[in-house]
Amino acid sequence: MYIEFVIADNFLLTYLAGAAATRLCKNKVNVWRLIAAATVGTAVAVFYPFIRAGAFVLALVKLSLWAVLCVIMFYKTPRAGVAGLMFLGCTFAFGGATYAIGLILFSSASKADEFTRKCPLFITLGVGGIVYICVRYCIKRMRLPHARAPYEYGAEITFGGKCMKFSAFLDTGNCVFDGRTGLPVIITDADSFAQKLDSTAAVEFVKRLPTLRKITARTHGGSAEIYIVEATDITVYSDRHGHKINAMVGLVCGQGKRFNKEHEMLLNPAAMTEGV
């Protein structure tokens, strides 16, 4: 029973720790490397209790095993040294999570340590799986703002003497141009646009909306009619830097669900090259 427990426990937890460390370093997971490392780690773990040596030698064995596993998993990969440290941290996290459960259950460090050593296999692997899922979730949440940062902008539009602010997103799929002026079109929702005006001006604008010039924008999802508005001034901001652009404002109706506070406007990439 001991052999089966050690094999399953060490193999899966080594695999999960290696995968988590790889993802933390934003590297592509190599399944075969992880399997090889987990196999080596498991083989050593099976015979480790039978090693009769002092604490120094045992610590040296653990350190050597860590180095060997890091070479197998991360050799010639980006940030190999950091990945090795991440692997060590993930290993502590998996083991520490099981210890934490024992400490919560028994409120005793000695009993928690005993629980960790005699913990049922499904609990050990379950805790490891939960920690791994949490790590993956955190990685995704950390990567998302970094990936979206180059596309996040702010926009200020002056129309009818009113300066309106929008949260904008640089949409590389926005290839809409105004056929009359030849200028790129930045797109927002008509209702959201009107709401940013003063109450009286908003009412008048909604009444005038059907009389505005329209163009038809064709996309992969079909075609849509866009009302064209010429703003007095358009300024876009990236971080704290702003610059004016030459563009027309396109208003779509009935698309409020596609726009939210996070992305109230879709910028046209061509407009970003039209700085003035």
C-alpha positions as CSV (number, residue, x, y, z in Angstrom):
1,M,0.0,0.0,0.0
2,Y,2.9,2.4,0.8
3,I,4.4,1.9,-2.7
4,E,1.1,2.6,-4.4
5,F,0.4,5.7,-2.2
6,V,3.9,7.1,-2.8
7,I,3.8,6.5,-6.6
8,A,0.4,8.1,-7.2
9,D,0.9,10.9,-4.7
10,N,4.4,12.0,-5.8
11,F,3.8,11.5,-9.5
12,L,0.7,13.6,-9.8
13,L,1.8,16.3,-7.4
14,T,5.2,16.6,-9.1
15,Y,3.4,16.9,-12.4
16,L,1.0,19.6,-11.1
17,A,3.7,21.6,-9.4
18,G,5.8,21.5,-12.6
19,A,2.8,22.5,-14.8
20,A,1.9,25.4,-12.4
21,A,5.5,26.7,-12.4
22,T,5.7,26.5,-16.2
23,R,2.5,28.5,-16.5
24,L,3.6,31.1,-13.9
25,C,6.7,31.8,-16.1
26,K,4.4,32.1,-19.2
27,N,6.0,29.1,-20.9
28,K,4.4,26.4,-22.9
29,V,3.8,23.3,-20.9
30,N,5.8,20.3,-22.3
31,V,3.8,17.2,-21.1
32,W,6.6,14.8,-21.8
33,R,9.1,16.7,-19.8
34,L,6.7,16.9,-16.9
35,I,6.0,13.1,-17.1
36,A,9.8,12.4,-17.2
37,A,10.4,14.6,-14.2
38,A,7.4,13.1,-12.3
39,T,8.8,9.6,-13.0
40,V,12.3,10.5,-11.7
41,G,10.9,12.2,-8.6
42,T,8.6,9.3,-7.9
43,A,11.4,6.8,-8.2
44,V,13.5,8.6,-5.7
45,A,10.5,9.1,-3.3
46,V,9.9,5.3,-3.2
47,F,13.4,4.6,-2.0
48,Y,14.0,7.8,0.0
49,P,12.6,6.4,3.4
50,F,15.2,3.5,3.2
51,I,18.2,5.8,3.0
52,R,20.1,5.5,6.2
53,A,22.1,8.8,6.5
54,G,22.3,11.9,8.5
55,A,20.2,15.0,8.1
56,F,22.9,16.7,5.9
57,V,23.0,13.9,3.4
58,L,19.2,13.7,3.2
59,A,19.0,17.4,2.6
60,L,21.7,17.1,-0.1
61,V,19.6,14.3,-1.7
62,K,16.5,16.6,-1.8
63,L,18.5,19.5,-3.2
64,S,20.1,17.3,-5.9
65,L,16.6,15.9,-6.8
66,W,15.2,19.4,-7.1
67,A,18.1,20.4,-9.4
68,V,17.7,17.3,-11.6
69,L,13.9,17.8,-11.9
70,C,14.5,21.5,-12.8
71,V,16.9,20.5,-15.5
72,I,14.5,17.9,-16.9
73,M,11.6,20.3,-17.0
74,F,13.1,23.7,-17.7
75,Y,16.5,23.2,-19.5
76,K,16.8,25.6,-22.4
77,T,13.4,27.2,-21.7
78,P,12.9,31.0,-21.0
79,R,13.4,32.0,-17.4
80,A,14.6,28.6,-16.4
81,G,16.0,29.8,-13.1
82,V,12.8,31.5,-12.1
83,A,10.8,28.5,-13.2
84,G,12.9,26.3,-10.9
85,L,12.2,28.6,-7.9
86,M,8.5,28.6,-8.9
87,F,8.5,24.8,-8.9
88,L,10.0,24.8,-5.4
89,G,7.4,27.3,-4.3
90,C,4.5,25.3,-5.8
91,T,5.8,22.1,-4.2
92,F,5.7,23.9,-0.8
93,A,2.2,25.2,-1.6
94,F,0.8,21.7,-2.3
95,G,2.4,20.2,0.8
96,G,1.6,23.3,2.9
97,A,-2.1,23.2,1.9
98,T,-2.5,19.6,3.2
99,Y,-0.7,20.7,6.4
100,A,-3.0,23.7,6.7
101,I,-6.0,21.3,6.5
102,G,-4.6,19.2,9.3
103,L,-3.9,22.3,11.4
104,I,-7.5,23.4,11.0
105,L,-8.9,20.0,11.8
106,F,-6.7,19.2,14.8
107,S,-5.5,22.7,16.0
108,S,-2.1,21.1,16.7
109,A,1.1,21.3,14.7
110,S,2.2,17.8,15.7
111,K,-1.1,16.3,14.7
112,A,-1.2,18.3,11.5
113,D,2.2,16.9,10.7
114,E,1.0,13.4,11.4
115,F,-2.1,14.1,9.3
116,T,0.1,15.2,6.4
117,R,2.2,12.0,6.5
118,K,-0.9,9.7,6.9
119,C,-3.3,11.8,4.8
120,P,-5.6,9.7,2.6
121,L,-4.5,9.8,-1.0
122,F,-7.7,11.4,-2.4
123,I,-7.3,14.3,0.0
124,T,-3.7,14.9,-0.9
125,L,-4.4,14.8,-4.6
126,G,-7.6,16.8,-4.2
127,V,-5.7,19.5,-2.4
128,G,-3.0,19.5,-5.0
129,G,-5.6,19.7,-7.8
130,I,-7.4,22.6,-6.0
131,V,-4.1,24.6,-5.6
132,Y,-3.3,23.9,-9.2
133,I,-6.7,25.2,-10.4
134,C,-6.3,28.3,-8.2
135,V,-2.8,29.0,-9.6
136,R,-4.1,28.7,-13.2
137,Y,-7.0,31.0,-12.4
138,C,-4.7,33.6,-10.8
139,I,-2.3,33.4,-13.8
140,K,-5.1,34.1,-16.2
141,R,-6.4,37.0,-14.2
142,M,-2.8,38.5,-14.0
143,R,-2.2,38.0,-17.7
144,L,-5.5,39.5,-18.9
145,P,-4.8,43.2,-18.0
146,H,-1.2,42.8,-19.4
147,A,-2.5,41.4,-22.7
148,R,-5.2,44.0,-23.0
149,A,-3.2,47.0,-21.9
150,P,-2.0,48.0,-25.5
151,Y,-5.6,48.1,-26.6
152,E,-7.1,50.1,-23.7
153,Y,-7.6,53.8,-24.4
154,G,-9.6,56.7,-23.1
155,A,-11.4,59.1,-25.5
156,E,-12.7,62.6,-25.2
157,I,-15.2,63.9,-27.8
158,T,-16.4,67.5,-28.1
159,F,-19.8,67.7,-29.6
160,G,-22.3,70.5,-29.4
161,G,-20.1,72.3,-26.9
162,K,-20.1,69.3,-24.6
163,C,-16.9,67.3,-23.8
164,M,-17.8,63.7,-23.4
165,K,-15.5,61.0,-22.0
166,F,-15.5,57.4,-23.1
167,S,-13.6,54.2,-22.2
168,A,-12.3,53.0,-25.6
169,F,-10.9,49.8,-27.0
170,L,-8.7,49.6,-30.0
171,D,-10.6,47.1,-32.2
172,T,-8.4,45.7,-34.9
173,G,-11.5,44.4,-36.6
174,N,-13.0,47.9,-37.1
175,C,-12.3,48.7,-40.7
176,V,-15.2,51.1,-41.2
177,F,-14.6,54.3,-43.2
178,D,-16.9,57.2,-44.1
179,G,-17.3,57.1,-47.9
180,R,-18.0,60.8,-48.1
181,T,-15.0,62.2,-46.1
182,G,-12.7,59.1,-46.4
183,L,-12.1,59.3,-42.6
184,P,-12.1,56.2,-40.4
185,V,-15.1,55.8,-38.1
186,I,-14.9,55.2,-34.3
187,I,-18.1,53.4,-33.1
188,T,-20.2,53.7,-30.0
189,D,-23.8,53.1,-29.0
190,A,-26.3,55.9,-29.9
191,D,-28.1,55.7,-26.5
192,S,-24.8,55.9,-24.6
193,F,-23.7,58.9,-26.7
194,A,-27.0,60.7,-26.0
195,Q,-26.8,60.0,-22.3
196,K,-23.5,61.8,-22.0
197,L,-25.1,65.0,-23.3
198,D,-27.1,67.4,-21.1
199,S,-30.7,66.3,-20.6
200,T,-32.1,69.0,-22.9
201,A,-29.5,68.4,-25.6
202,A,-30.0,64.6,-25.3
203,V,-33.7,64.9,-26.0
204,E,-33.0,67.1,-29.1
205,F,-30.3,64.8,-30.3
206,V,-32.5,61.7,-30.1
207,K,-35.1,63.5,-32.1
208,R,-32.5,64.5,-34.7
209,L,-30.9,61.0,-34.9
210,P,-33.1,59.6,-37.7
211,T,-32.2,62.6,-39.9
212,L,-28.4,62.1,-39.6
213,R,-26.5,60.7,-42.5
214,K,-26.1,56.9,-42.5
215,I,-23.6,54.5,-43.9
216,T,-23.8,50.7,-44.1
217,A,-21.0,48.8,-42.4
218,R,-20.4,45.2,-43.5
219,T,-18.7,42.7,-41.2
220,H,-18.4,38.9,-40.9
221,G,-21.5,39.0,-38.7
222,G,-23.6,40.8,-41.4
223,S,-24.3,44.5,-42.1
224,A,-25.4,47.3,-39.8
225,E,-26.5,50.9,-40.4
226,I,-24.4,53.5,-38.6
227,Y,-25.3,57.1,-38.1
228,I,-22.4,59.5,-38.8
229,V,-21.6,62.4,-36.4
230,E,-18.9,64.9,-37.0
231,A,-17.4,65.9,-33.7
232,T,-15.6,69.3,-33.1
233,D,-12.6,67.5,-31.5
234,I,-11.6,63.9,-30.8
235,T,-8.7,63.1,-28.4
236,V,-7.6,59.7,-27.4
237,Y,-5.4,58.8,-24.4
238,S,-3.0,56.0,-23.7
239,D,-1.9,56.1,-20.1
240,R,-1.5,59.9,-19.6
241,H,-0.5,60.8,-23.1
242,G,-3.2,62.1,-25.4
243,H,-3.3,63.1,-29.0
244,K,-6.0,64.4,-31.4
245,I,-7.2,62.3,-34.3
246,N,-9.1,62.9,-37.5
247,A,-12.1,60.6,-37.5
248,M,-15.9,60.4,-37.7
249,V,-18.1,59.1,-34.9
250,G,-20.4,56.3,-35.8
251,L,-23.5,55.6,-33.8
252,V,-25.3,52.2,-33.8
253,C,-28.7,51.7,-32.4
254,G,-30.0,48.9,-30.3
255,Q,-26.4,47.7,-29.5
256,G,-26.2,48.8,-25.9
257,K,-25.5,45.3,-24.7
258,R,-22.3,45.2,-26.8
259,F,-21.0,48.2,-25.0
260,N,-20.4,48.7,-21.3
261,K,-18.5,50.9,-18.9
262,E,-15.3,49.0,-19.6
263,H,-15.6,49.5,-23.4
264,E,-17.9,52.2,-24.4
265,M,-16.3,52.9,-27.8
266,L,-14.4,50.9,-30.5
267,L,-11.5,52.7,-32.0
268,N,-10.5,52.3,-35.6
269,P,-6.8,51.4,-36.0
270,A,-6.6,53.7,-39.0
271,A,-7.7,56.6,-36.8
272,M,-4.7,56.1,-34.6
273,T,-2.4,56.9,-37.5
274,E,-4.4,60.1,-38.2
275,G,-3.0,62.1,-35.3
276,V,-2.9,65.9,-35.7
